[in-house]
Amino acid sequence: MKLGKVIGKVWATQKDPQLKGIKMYVMQPINEEYEPMGAPIIAADGVGSGEGEIVFWVSSREATLGIPGRIIPSDATIVGILDSSYTAPREEIENAKKSWKR
């Protein structure tokens, strides 16, 4: 799973019938420090998220299965809403990585 921020809505007057009733959002992929990573993408919403929320999302084959009970034509699907997060200081993370290599 990856992090993203919902930054806009998408309206489609015509779309694949399998997407009927599914909200679509413009989402900015972000890193663990909430910094933008790459260009915004369009994502199907499987959890009822809204504009401004930080979300978890999946891509590729997992995106087609991101809505329970349906297989949808999607390259990206929102599968969770982030309530809170904690990232250790960069130095602590680097020290932990060094100890993992032993």
A tleap script that builds the chain and sets N, CA, C and O, in Angstrom:
source leaprc.protein.ff14SB
mol = sequence {
  NMET LYS LEU GLY LYS VAL ILE GLY LYS VAL
  TRP ALA THR GLN LYS ASP PRO GLN LEU LYS
  GLY ILE LYS MET TYR VAL MET GLN PRO ILE
  ASN GLU GLU TYR GLU PRO MET GLY ALA PRO
  ILE ILE ALA ALA ASP GLY VAL GLY SER GLY
  GLU GLY GLU ILE VAL PHE TRP VAL SER SER
  ARG GLU ALA THR LEU GLY ILE PRO GLY ARG
  ILE ILE PRO SER ASP ALA THR ILE VAL GLY
  ILE LEU ASP SER SER TYR THR ALA PRO ARG
  GLU GLU ILE GLU ASN ALA LYS LYS SER TRP
  LYS CARG
}
set mol.1.N position { 0.840 -1.181 0.000 }
set mol.1.CA position { 0.000 0.000 0.000 }
set mol.1.C position { 0.878 1.234 0.000 }
set mol.1.O position { 2.015 1.223 0.471 }
set mol.2.N position { 0.316 2.286 -0.538 }
set mol.2.CA position { 1.025 3.552 -0.643 }
set mol.2.C position { 0.176 4.644 -0.014 }
set mol.2.O position { -1.017 4.453 0.224 }
set mol.3.N position { 0.793 5.789 0.253 }
set mol.3.CA position { 0.064 6.931 0.804 }
set mol.3.C position { -0.291 7.922 -0.294 }
set mol.3.O position { 0.433 8.066 -1.278 }
set mol.4.N position { -1.415 8.599 -0.109 }
set mol.4.CA position { -1.828 9.635 -1.038 }
set mol.4.C position { -2.696 10.648 -0.320 }
set mol.4.O position { -3.165 10.409 0.793 }
set mol.5.N position { -2.905 11.785 -0.972 }
set mol.5.CA position { -3.796 12.818 -0.438 }
set mol.5.C position { -4.848 13.118 -1.495 }
set mol.5.O position { -4.521 13.418 -2.643 }
set mol.6.N position { -6.121 13.034 -1.096 }
set mol.6.CA position { -7.217 13.329 -2.008 }
set mol.6.C position { -7.250 14.846 -2.219 }
set mol.6.O position { -7.396 15.616 -1.270 }
set mol.7.N position { -7.110 15.259 -3.490 }
set mol.7.CA position { -7.032 16.696 -3.777 }
set mol.7.C position { -8.148 17.196 -4.693 }
set mol.7.O position { -8.216 18.392 -4.976 }
set mol.8.N position { -9.010 16.317 -5.153 }
set mol.8.CA position { -10.095 16.753 -6.027 }
set mol.8.C position { -11.043 15.630 -6.371 }
set mol.8.O position { -10.790 14.466 -6.057 }
set mol.9.N position { -12.147 15.989 -7.025 }
set mol.9.CA position { -13.164 15.023 -7.427 }
set mol.9.C position { -13.157 14.874 -8.947 }
set mol.9.O position { -12.678 15.746 -9.671 }
set mol.10.N position { -13.694 13.759 -9.406 }
set mol.10.CA position { -13.837 13.511 -10.838 }
set mol.10.C position { -15.301 13.194 -11.110 }
set mol.10.O position { -15.902 12.383 -10.405 }
set mol.11.N position { -15.874 13.825 -12.122 }
set mol.11.CA position { -17.225 13.519 -12.571 }
set mol.11.C position { -17.130 12.958 -13.972 }
set mol.11.O position { -16.390 13.484 -14.804 }
set mol.12.N position { -17.865 11.900 -14.243 }
set mol.12.CA position { -17.873 11.294 -15.573 }
set mol.12.C position { -19.318 11.043 -15.996 }
set mol.12.O position { -20.057 10.336 -15.311 }
set mol.13.N position { -19.714 11.624 -17.121 }
set mol.13.CA position { -21.080 11.413 -17.596 }
set mol.13.C position { -21.225 10.038 -18.231 }
set mol.13.O position { -22.317 9.471 -18.256 }
set mol.14.N position { -20.115 9.502 -18.746 }
set mol.14.CA position { -20.117 8.140 -19.288 }
set mol.14.C position { -18.923 7.403 -18.711 }
set mol.14.O position { -17.803 7.912 -18.707 }
set mol.15.N position { -19.175 6.204 -18.227 }
set mol.15.CA position { -18.089 5.390 -17.686 }
set mol.15.C position { -18.464 3.924 -17.781 }
set mol.15.O position { -19.614 3.594 -18.073 }
set mol.16.N position { -17.522 3.054 -17.540 }
set mol.16.CA position { -17.754 1.621 -17.560 }
set mol.16.C position { -18.864 1.290 -16.563 }
set mol.16.O position { -18.860 1.809 -15.447 }
set mol.17.N position { -19.808 0.439 -16.944 }
set mol.17.CA position { -20.911 0.087 -16.032 }
set mol.17.C position { -20.441 -0.482 -14.688 }
set mol.17.O position { -21.145 -0.349 -13.687 }
set mol.18.N position { -19.276 -1.105 -14.653 }
set mol.18.CA position { -18.767 -1.657 -13.393 }
set mol.18.C position { -18.378 -0.556 -12.403 }
set mol.18.O position { -18.211 -0.826 -11.214 }
set mol.19.N position { -18.234 0.675 -12.882 }
set mol.19.CA position { -17.875 1.792 -11.999 }
set mol.19.C position { -19.100 2.560 -11.496 }
set mol.19.O position { -18.965 3.562 -10.794 }
set mol.20.N position { -20.290 2.088 -11.858 }
set mol.20.CA position { -21.510 2.758 -11.432 }
set mol.20.C position { -21.585 2.800 -9.901 }
set mol.20.O position { -21.441 1.772 -9.239 }
set mol.21.N position { -21.810 3.977 -9.355 }
set mol.21.CA position { -21.933 4.148 -7.910 }
set mol.21.C position { -20.618 4.294 -7.165 }
set mol.21.O position { -20.614 4.423 -5.941 }
set mol.22.N position { -19.504 4.275 -7.883 }
set mol.22.CA position { -18.193 4.404 -7.244 }
set mol.22.C position { -17.665 5.821 -7.443 }
set mol.22.O position { -17.611 6.313 -8.570 }
set mol.23.N position { -17.281 6.472 -6.360 }
set mol.23.CA position { -16.695 7.808 -6.459 }
set mol.23.C position { -15.273 7.713 -6.981 }
set mol.23.O position { -14.554 6.756 -6.696 }
set mol.24.N position { -14.880 8.714 -7.746 }
set mol.24.CA position { -13.530 8.802 -8.288 }
set mol.24.C position { -12.921 10.116 -7.808 }
set mol.24.O position { -13.580 11.155 -7.796 }
set mol.25.N position { -11.658 10.049 -7.417 }
set mol.25.CA position { -10.971 11.227 -6.899 }
set mol.25.C position { -9.641 11.455 -7.610 }
set mol.25.O position { -9.034 10.527 -8.145 }
set mol.26.N position { -9.208 12.713 -7.602 }
set mol.26.CA position { -7.845 13.056 -7.992 }
set mol.26.C position { -7.031 12.917 -6.715 }
set mol.26.O position { -7.371 13.498 -5.684 }
set mol.27.N position { -5.950 12.142 -6.791 }
set mol.27.CA position { -5.147 11.864 -5.610 }
set mol.27.C position { -3.679 12.134 -5.904 }
set mol.27.O position { -3.161 11.737 -6.947 }
set mol.28.N position { -3.016 12.809 -4.981 }
set mol.28.CA position { -1.586 13.076 -5.090 }
set mol.28.C position { -0.826 12.034 -4.288 }
set mol.28.O position { -0.940 12.015 -3.062 }
set mol.29.N position { -0.044 11.155 -4.941 }
set mol.29.CA position { 0.791 10.239 -4.170 }
set mol.29.C position { 1.780 11.030 -3.305 }
set mol.29.O position { 2.334 12.038 -3.746 }
set mol.30.N position { 1.995 10.563 -2.073 }
set mol.30.CA position { 2.903 11.250 -1.155 }
set mol.30.C position { 3.821 10.225 -0.484 }
set mol.30.O position { 3.549 9.025 -0.486 }
set mol.31.N position { 4.918 10.735 0.093 }
set mol.31.CA position { 5.818 9.852 0.845 }
set mol.31.C position { 5.452 9.913 2.333 }
set mol.31.O position { 4.463 10.538 2.714 }
set mol.32.N position { 6.260 9.258 3.158 }
set mol.32.CA position { 5.958 9.203 4.592 }
set mol.32.C position { 6.055 10.556 5.291 }
set mol.32.O position { 5.587 10.708 6.420 }
set mol.33.N position { 6.655 11.530 4.631 }
set mol.33.CA position { 6.742 12.883 5.187 }
set mol.33.C position { 5.694 13.800 4.561 }
set mol.33.O position { 5.772 15.021 4.694 }
set mol.34.N position { 4.714 13.210 3.881 }
set mol.34.CA position { 3.598 13.909 3.232 }
set mol.34.C position { 4.044 14.832 2.105 }
set mol.34.O position { 3.360 15.809 1.799 }
set mol.35.N position { 5.177 14.536 1.488 }
set mol.35.CA position { 5.671 15.308 0.347 }
set mol.35.C position { 5.176 14.661 -0.940 }
set mol.35.O position { 5.165 13.435 -1.047 }
set mol.36.N position { 4.762 15.474 -1.927 }
set mol.36.CA position { 4.280 14.921 -3.195 }
set mol.36.C position { 5.333 14.056 -3.877 }
set mol.36.O position { 6.526 14.357 -3.848 }
set mol.37.N position { 4.863 12.977 -4.488 }
set mol.37.CA position { 5.729 12.070 -5.250 }
set mol.37.C position { 5.098 11.864 -6.629 }
set mol.37.O position { 4.116 11.134 -6.763 }
set mol.38.N position { 5.653 12.495 -7.632 }
set mol.38.CA position { 5.124 12.324 -8.983 }
set mol.38.C position { 3.863 13.128 -9.223 }
set mol.38.O position { 3.496 14.011 -8.447 }
set mol.39.N position { 3.217 12.792 -10.320 }
set mol.39.CA position { 2.017 13.504 -10.755 }
set mol.39.C position { 0.772 12.946 -10.072 }
set mol.39.O position { 0.743 11.777 -9.690 }
set mol.40.N position { -0.258 13.781 -9.917 }
set mol.40.CA position { -1.525 13.283 -9.370 }
set mol.40.C position { -2.114 12.205 -10.280 }
set mol.40.O position { -1.841 12.177 -11.480 }
set mol.41.N position { -2.922 11.320 -9.697 }
set mol.41.CA position { -3.570 10.251 -10.445 }
set mol.41.C position { -5.055 10.216 -10.096 }
set mol.41.O position { -5.495 10.851 -9.138 }
set mol.42.N position { -5.815 9.469 -10.883 }
set mol.42.CA position { -7.234 9.260 -10.605 }
set mol.42.C position { -7.374 7.916 -9.898 }
set mol.42.O position { -6.791 6.921 -10.328 }
set mol.43.N position { -8.149 7.889 -8.809 }
set mol.43.CA position { -8.319 6.658 -8.034 }
set mol.43.C position { -9.793 6.437 -7.712 }
set mol.43.O position { -10.522 7.378 -7.399 }
set mol.44.N position { -10.217 5.179 -7.793 }
set mol.44.CA position { -11.554 4.795 -7.338 }
set mol.44.C position { -11.539 4.781 -5.807 }
set mol.44.O position { -10.522 4.462 -5.191 }
set mol.45.N position { -12.670 5.129 -5.208 }
set mol.45.CA position { -12.747 5.176 -3.749 }
set mol.45.C position { -13.546 3.998 -3.217 }
set mol.45.O position { -14.741 3.874 -3.485 }
set mol.46.N position { -12.882 3.140 -2.464 }
set mol.46.CA position { -13.545 1.976 -1.892 }
set mol.46.C position { -13.918 2.110 -0.436 }
set mol.46.O position { -14.455 1.167 0.145 }
set mol.47.N position { -13.647 3.272 0.184 }
set mol.47.CA position { -13.855 3.392 1.636 }
set mol.47.C position { -14.603 4.646 2.081 }
set mol.47.O position { -14.766 4.858 3.282 }
set mol.48.N position { -15.053 5.465 1.169 }
set mol.48.CA position { -15.787 6.669 1.564 }
set mol.48.C position { -14.904 7.819 2.002 }
set mol.48.O position { -15.268 8.572 2.905 }
set mol.49.N position { -13.759 7.963 1.380 }
set mol.49.CA position { -12.859 9.065 1.742 }
set mol.49.C position { -13.383 10.375 1.155 }
set mol.49.O position { -14.368 10.387 0.417 }
set mol.50.N position { -12.714 11.471 1.492 }
set mol.50.CA position { -13.128 12.773 1.007 }
set mol.50.C position { -11.941 13.670 0.732 }
set mol.50.O position { -10.801 13.327 1.043 }
set mol.51.N position { -12.215 14.810 0.153 }
set mol.51.CA position { -11.153 15.750 -0.195 }
set mol.51.C position { -10.353 16.170 1.037 }
set mol.51.O position { -10.912 16.441 2.100 }
set mol.52.N position { -9.032 16.219 0.868 }
set mol.52.CA position { -8.134 16.636 1.930 }
set mol.52.C position { -7.644 15.507 2.817 }
set mol.52.O position { -6.725 15.709 3.611 }
set mol.53.N position { -8.234 14.319 2.705 }
set mol.53.CA position { -7.832 13.214 3.578 }
set mol.53.C position { -6.578 12.510 3.053 }
set mol.53.O position { -6.336 12.436 1.849 }
set mol.54.N position { -5.794 11.999 4.000 }
set mol.54.CA position { -4.638 11.167 3.677 }
set mol.54.C position { -5.153 9.728 3.628 }
set mol.54.O position { -5.834 9.272 4.547 }
set mol.55.N position { -4.820 9.017 2.542 }
set mol.55.CA position { -5.383 7.694 2.315 }
set mol.55.C position { -4.304 6.662 1.974 }
set mol.55.O position { -3.186 7.011 1.597 }
set mol.56.N position { -4.667 5.386 2.115 }
set mol.56.CA position { -3.864 4.271 1.615 }
set mol.56.C position { -4.446 3.906 0.258 }
set mol.56.O position { -5.662 3.960 0.074 }
set mol.57.N position { -3.601 3.536 -0.690 }
set mol.57.CA position { -4.114 3.105 -1.977 }
set mol.57.C position { -3.269 1.976 -2.546 }
set mol.57.O position { -2.111 1.788 -2.173 }
set mol.58.N position { -3.874 1.238 -3.447 }
set mol.58.CA position { -3.200 0.127 -4.113 }
set mol.58.C position { -3.288 0.343 -5.610 }
set mol.58.O position { -4.143 1.080 -6.101 }
set mol.59.N position { -2.382 -0.317 -6.333 }
set mol.59.CA position { -2.363 -0.190 -7.788 }
set mol.59.C position { -2.269 -1.565 -8.434 }
set mol.59.O position { -2.214 -2.585 -7.747 }
set mol.60.N position { -2.251 -1.578 -9.728 }
set mol.60.CA position { -2.125 -2.800 -10.523 }
set mol.60.C position { -3.305 -3.743 -10.268 }
set mol.60.O position { -4.442 -3.292 -10.132 }
set mol.61.N position { -3.039 -5.027 -10.205 }
set mol.61.CA position { -4.091 -6.036 -10.033 }
set mol.61.C position { -4.884 -5.806 -8.742 }
set mol.61.O position { -6.100 -5.996 -8.714 }
set mol.62.N position { -4.192 -5.399 -7.682 }
set mol.62.CA position { -4.877 -5.157 -6.410 }
set mol.62.C position { -5.936 -4.070 -6.542 }
set mol.62.O position { -6.956 -4.124 -5.856 }
set mol.63.N position { -5.715 -3.082 -7.413 }
set mol.63.CA position { -6.676 -1.998 -7.591 }
set mol.63.C position { -7.993 -2.504 -8.161 }
set mol.63.O position { -9.051 -1.966 -7.835 }
set mol.64.N position { -7.948 -3.519 -8.998 }
set mol.64.CA position { -9.183 -4.059 -9.574 }
set mol.64.C position { -10.024 -4.781 -8.530 }
set mol.64.O position { -11.223 -4.979 -8.722 }
set mol.65.N position { -9.391 -5.176 -7.419 }
set mol.65.CA position { -10.083 -5.918 -6.364 }
set mol.65.C position { -10.314 -5.076 -5.102 }
set mol.65.O position { -10.684 -5.617 -4.061 }
set mol.66.N position { -10.100 -3.764 -5.187 }
set mol.66.CA position { -10.155 -2.892 -4.017 }
set mol.66.C position { -11.535 -2.590 -3.482 }
set mol.66.O position { -11.656 -2.017 -2.399 }
set mol.67.N position { -12.581 -2.955 -4.205 }
set mol.67.CA position { -13.951 -2.729 -3.748 }
set mol.67.C position { -14.562 -4.106 -3.471 }
set mol.67.O position { -14.676 -4.920 -4.387 }
set mol.68.N position { -14.951 -4.375 -2.233 }
set mol.68.CA position { -15.475 -5.700 -1.890 }
set mol.68.C position { -16.627 -6.142 -2.801 }
set mol.68.O position { -17.563 -5.385 -3.061 }
set mol.69.N position { -16.533 -7.379 -3.274 }
set mol.69.CA position { -17.594 -7.951 -4.087 }
set mol.69.C position { -17.615 -7.521 -5.533 }
set mol.69.O position { -18.529 -7.888 -6.272 }
set mol.70.N position { -16.620 -6.746 -5.959 }
set mol.70.CA position { -16.604 -6.262 -7.342 }
set mol.70.C position { -15.204 -6.364 -7.922 }
set mol.70.O position { -14.208 -6.288 -7.203 }
set mol.71.N position { -15.148 -6.535 -9.220 }
set mol.71.CA position { -13.889 -6.415 -9.955 }
set mol.71.C position { -14.091 -5.225 -10.878 }
set mol.71.O position { -14.963 -5.248 -11.747 }
set mol.72.N position { -13.289 -4.190 -10.690 }
set mol.72.CA position { -13.492 -2.943 -11.432 }
set mol.72.C position { -12.299 -2.648 -12.341 }
set mol.72.O position { -11.187 -3.100 -12.069 }
set mol.73.N position { -12.522 -1.896 -13.413 }
set mol.73.CA position { -11.421 -1.476 -14.275 }
set mol.73.C position { -10.736 -0.245 -13.679 }
set mol.73.O position { -11.124 0.886 -13.973 }
set mol.74.N position { -9.734 -0.462 -12.856 }
set mol.74.CA position { -9.057 0.642 -12.175 }
set mol.74.C position { -7.564 0.377 -12.064 }
set mol.74.O position { -7.143 -0.757 -11.837 }
set mol.75.N position { -6.768 1.420 -12.222 }
set mol.75.CA position { -5.324 1.321 -12.022 }
set mol.75.C position { -4.937 1.706 -10.602 }
set mol.75.O position { -3.838 1.382 -10.151 }
set mol.76.N position { -5.836 2.401 -9.888 }
set mol.76.CA position { -5.566 2.829 -8.514 }
set mol.76.C position { -6.887 2.855 -7.742 }
set mol.76.O position { -7.891 3.377 -8.226 }
set mol.77.N position { -6.870 2.285 -6.533 }
set mol.77.CA position { -8.064 2.268 -5.696 }
set mol.77.C position { -7.685 2.621 -4.261 }
set mol.77.O position { -6.725 2.087 -3.705 }
set mol.78.N position { -8.460 3.533 -3.675 }
set mol.78.CA position { -8.270 3.917 -2.273 }
set mol.78.C position { -8.880 2.823 -1.407 }
set mol.78.O position { -10.049 2.471 -1.566 }
set mol.79.N position { -8.066 2.283 -0.476 }
set mol.79.CA position { -8.530 1.161 0.357 }
set mol.79.C position { -8.495 1.466 1.856 }
set mol.79.O position { -8.847 0.604 2.662 }
set mol.80.N position { -8.084 2.659 2.242 }
set mol.80.CA position { -8.042 2.998 3.658 }
set mol.80.C position { -7.856 4.482 3.870 }
set mol.80.O position { -7.341 5.188 3.002 }
set mol.81.N position { -8.279 4.952 5.032 }
set mol.81.CA position { -8.102 6.363 5.425 }
set mol.81.C position { -7.153 6.387 6.615 }
set mol.81.O position { -7.357 5.665 7.591 }
set mol.82.N position { -6.125 7.210 6.535 }
set mol.82.CA position { -5.129 7.299 7.596 }
set mol.82.C position { -5.662 8.148 8.747 }
set mol.82.O position { -6.017 9.310 8.548 }
set mol.83.N position { -5.718 7.577 9.945 }
set mol.83.CA position { -6.158 8.317 11.133 }
set mol.83.C position { -4.991 9.069 11.764 }
set mol.83.O position { -5.124 10.236 12.133 }
set mol.84.N position { -3.846 8.396 11.885 }
set mol.84.CA position { -2.649 9.032 12.432 }
set mol.84.C position { -1.442 8.230 11.989 }
set mol.84.O position { -1.563 7.088 11.544 }
set mol.85.N position { -0.287 8.838 12.116 }
set mol.85.CA position { 0.947 8.132 11.753 }
set mol.85.C position { 2.100 8.657 12.594 }
set mol.85.O position { 2.047 9.752 13.153 }
set mol.86.N position { 3.137 7.843 12.663 }
set mol.86.CA position { 4.342 8.238 13.362 }
set mol.86.C position { 5.524 7.747 12.554 }
set mol.86.O position { 5.573 6.585 12.151 }
set mol.87.N position { 6.459 8.621 12.322 }
set mol.87.CA position { 7.695 8.247 11.644 }
set mol.87.C position { 8.843 8.595 12.576 }
set mol.87.O position { 8.953 9.727 13.047 }
set mol.88.N position { 9.689 7.623 12.836 }
set mol.88.CA position { 10.853 7.854 13.691 }
set mol.88.C position { 11.791 8.853 13.019 }
set mol.88.O position { 11.757 9.009 11.799 }
set mol.89.N position { 12.627 9.528 13.806 }
set mol.89.CA position { 13.612 10.439 13.211 }
set mol.89.C position { 14.497 9.689 12.212 }
set mol.89.O position { 14.797 8.511 12.406 }
set mol.90.N position { 14.901 10.359 11.169 }
set mol.90.CA position { 15.682 9.757 10.081 }
set mol.90.C position { 16.911 9.013 10.613 }
set mol.90.O position { 17.220 7.921 10.136 }
set mol.91.N position { 17.610 9.586 11.588 }
set mol.91.CA position { 18.802 8.952 12.160 }
set mol.91.C position { 18.458 7.592 12.779 }
set mol.91.O position { 19.199 6.625 12.609 }
set mol.92.N position { 17.354 7.526 13.481 }
set mol.92.CA position { 16.924 6.272 14.109 }
set mol.92.C position { 16.609 5.209 13.050 }
set mol.92.O position { 16.937 4.035 13.221 }
set mol.93.N position { 15.978 5.629 11.972 }
set mol.93.CA position { 15.654 4.704 10.881 }
set mol.93.C position { 16.931 4.186 10.233 }
set mol.93.O position { 17.047 2.988 9.976 }
set mol.94.N position { 17.886 5.061 9.967 }
set mol.94.CA position { 19.146 4.646 9.342 }
set mol.94.C position { 19.915 3.673 10.237 }
set mol.94.O position { 20.477 2.695 9.743 }
set mol.95.N position { 19.944 3.930 11.543 }
set mol.95.CA position { 20.619 3.018 12.481 }
set mol.95.C position { 19.930 1.646 12.488 }
set mol.95.O position { 20.595 0.612 12.550 }
set mol.96.N position { 18.613 1.647 12.426 }
set mol.96.CA position { 17.893 0.377 12.403 }
set mol.96.C position { 18.208 -0.398 11.124 }
set mol.96.O position { 18.372 -1.617 11.168 }
set mol.97.N position { 18.293 0.288 9.996 }
set mol.97.CA position { 18.623 -0.379 8.734 }
set mol.97.C position { 19.990 -1.036 8.796 }
set mol.97.O position { 20.171 -2.142 8.288 }
set mol.98.N position { 20.956 -0.363 9.418 }
set mol.98.CA position { 22.301 -0.923 9.533 }
set mol.98.C position { 22.284 -2.202 10.361 }
set mol.98.O position { 22.983 -3.160 10.034 }
set mol.99.N position { 21.489 -2.226 11.433 }
set mol.99.CA position { 21.456 -3.416 12.282 }
set mol.99.C position { 20.735 -4.573 11.585 }
set mol.99.O position { 21.014 -5.733 11.888 }
set mol.100.N position { 19.825 -4.288 10.669 }
set mol.100.CA position { 19.112 -5.336 9.941 }
set mol.100.C position { 20.025 -6.063 8.983 }
set mol.100.O position { 19.789 -7.235 8.688 }
set mol.101.N position { 21.065 -5.406 8.484 }
set mol.101.CA position { 21.958 -5.984 7.487 }
set mol.101.C position { 22.926 -6.989 8.076 }
set mol.101.O position { 23.591 -7.702 7.324 }
set mol.102.N position { 23.029 -7.072 9.376 }
set mol.102.CA position { 23.998 -7.972 10.018 }
set mol.102.C position { 23.593 -9.398 9.914 }
set mol.102.O position { 24.301 -10.278 10.404 }
savepdb mol mol.pdb
quit
